[in-house]
């Protein structure tokens, strides 16, 4: 797999940060997950400022330019972000689906893979699951 460029790493973390807040709450386990990824990516402490200054649409544009293998890995990262708190929130699923659709990413998240996790939010549309 091709190595991610610096701006691609920042874009990935930006979108994961958006997923973190999709349920209107940020939990320590979610922040720790993003911190862990930042360390794995070799980012320095100032990466957070760059994430804050990057528009989500710019991040999604960078992500849409990833190769298919990188997109597949990114889909897995988003899936882990959704379940890191052991709760699957409707807004997280909606955002995941929207990102996948917008960036031409094959969806790789299935609620039935997490039978012991709680569901929160108004799961209104079966196609979102």
C-alpha positions, -999 to +999 in steps of 0.1 A: +000+000+000+012+035-009+023+056+021-001+083+031+011+118+026+011+143+055-020+162+043-038+129+038-032+119+074-045+153+086-076+149+063-083+114+078-080+127+113-102+156+105-130+134+093-126+110+122-128+140+145-161+149+128-173+114+135-163+118+171-187+147+175-215+132+153-234+121+184-229+155+201-205+141+227-168+135+228-157+107+250-122+100+263-120+067+244-128+085+211-101+112+217-076+085+227-083+066+195-075+097+174-044+104+195-033+068+189-037+072+152-018+105+152+011+088+170+010+059+145+011+085+117+042+101+133+025+134+137+038+160+162+017+178+188+007+207+165-014+184+142-045+194+162-042+230+150-040+218+114-071+196+119-090+226+134-080+248+104-089+222+077-124+224+063-143+191+063-149+195+025-112+199+019-105+168+039-131+148+020-116+160-013-082+146-001-098+114+009-116+110-024-082+111-041-068+082-021-063+049-039-088+021-033-066+003-008-062+034+012-100+041+011-107+006+023-084+012+053-100+045+059-134+029+060-121+005+086-108+034+107-142+051+105-159+018+115-136+016+146-144+052+154-181+044+154-178+015+179-149+026+201-174+038+227-194+005+224-224+025+211-235+028+175-251+062+170-275+069+141-257+102+133-224+084+131-239+059+107-254+086+086-221+105+084-202+073+076-226+065+047-224+101+034-186+101+035-184+067+017-209+079-010-192+112-015-157+098-016-164+067-036-156+043-008-169+008-005-189+006+027-175-019+052-196-014+084-223-037+095-243-032+127-249-069+130-212-074+136-217-057+170-246-075+187-237-065+222-232-028+215-260-003+223-278+017+196-286+053+201-304+079+181-335+076+159-327+048+135-354+058+111-342+047+077-335+010+072-312+018+043-289+036+067-282+004+086 
